[in-house]
Amino acid sequence: MTKKPKDNSVGPWAKEKLEALEQYLNFYTTVLKNQRHWLQSTIYVDAFAGPGLSRIRTKELFPDGPGLFDQDAESDIAEIEFLKGSPRIALEISNPFSSYIFVDRDPQRIAELNGLKVAYGATRNIFVREGDANAQIKEWLESRTDWKRHRAVVFLDPFGMQVPWSTVAALASTGVIEVIINFPLGMAIQRMLTKSGEIPPGWQISLNNFFGSGEWRELAYEKTDDLFGPIVSKVDDSGARLLEWYRGRLRDSFGHVSTARLIKNTRGNPLYYLIWAGPHPKGLDGAEHILSKGERI
Ligand SMILES: C[S@@+](CC[C@H](N)C(=O)[O-])C[C@H]1O[C@@H](n2cnc3c(N)ncnc32)[C@H](O)[C@@H]1O
């Protein structure tokens, strides 16, 4: 239900997400740098890679173009800020991964990712895959059965609820992969959880797939009795309950899970949470340091 922006523009809050990603990837590859004797490869998978470069949306002072006597026009144009997307962030860290897999289903973004492959290909091992992230992850996981000497970080950053629990569980089952997940509580989940609890069948299916269980209903709604019989209503802390439940399930599947870092829009409305999950306590130390800095729900 969440639509992607038509142009390659992002809200200013994307900066916070990308800074956290950069810090964690730096931490991860620096720690693994000293394990080269047994480690065969480190892989970064950006399953919802997006464009290589985005324009940050800022308020337009001159929506119809600057007037003749608008002295500040030039400096306003200069204020347009570009932001490196997650693929570039990952490509530019000082201790690079052995290989990079970038997935997107949008052909225009694939063309831009292929541009990155040309630009960075001399020093980075890059694979660009067009298609659905879940299908591509499944194919990638099936292509490798022995994970012992490989390590990977998978960034799952869609616009909405495009990552079903089955994908998360498949990644966890390798026992060596870490994930950084965008949990789209404000952007998608809460929009589907109507006040009355009457949820269109298509949305119910999306919620079931996303959570991998129908238990979200018991967490988000309560049944009380009044004179006319039972009434269903949404609980005030539905967001906090669902978030903690999801984090608990990540912990059960991966072994460790970080604090969820809240990302808000410029009006202060919650958009999504960034959550790290992985099999190693050292990874948790690094992720916790970075992701516990944000605001709580
Ligand atoms: C939020 S953007 C990614 C932003 C990027 N991770 C960054 O931080 O720079 C989400 C991207 O996912 C892509 N996308 C949406 N649904 C997808 C799917 N099912 N499989 C693969 N890509 C998808 C969109 O085309 C878009 O480029």
The ligand as a Gaussian input file, in Angstrom:
#p B3LYP/6-31G(d) Opt

LIG

0 1
 C       13.470000       2.506000       0.129000
 S       14.096000       2.195000      -1.470000
 C       15.708000       1.650000      -1.145000
 C       16.626000       2.728000      -0.687000
 C       18.066000       2.283000      -0.495000
 N       18.148000       1.071000       0.319000
 C       18.856000       3.387000       0.156000
 O       18.849000       3.480000       1.389000
 O       19.509000       4.145000      -0.565000
 C       13.287000       0.725000      -1.922000
 C       13.697000       0.147000      -3.274000
 O       13.115000      -1.166000      -3.354000
 C       12.692000      -1.405000      -4.691000
 N       11.671000      -2.472000      -4.567000
 C       10.387000      -2.378000      -4.147000
 N        9.814000      -3.602000      -4.088000
 C       10.770000      -4.490000      -4.459000
 C       10.821000      -5.906000      -4.551000
 N        9.752000      -6.671000      -4.266000
 N       11.973000      -6.490000      -4.928000
 C       13.070000      -5.733000      -5.218000
 N       13.091000      -4.381000      -5.148000
 C       11.966000      -3.766000      -4.767000
 C       12.207000      -0.080000      -5.203000
 O       12.300000      -0.028000      -6.621000
 C       13.201000       0.898000      -4.493000
 O       14.278000       1.183000      -5.337000

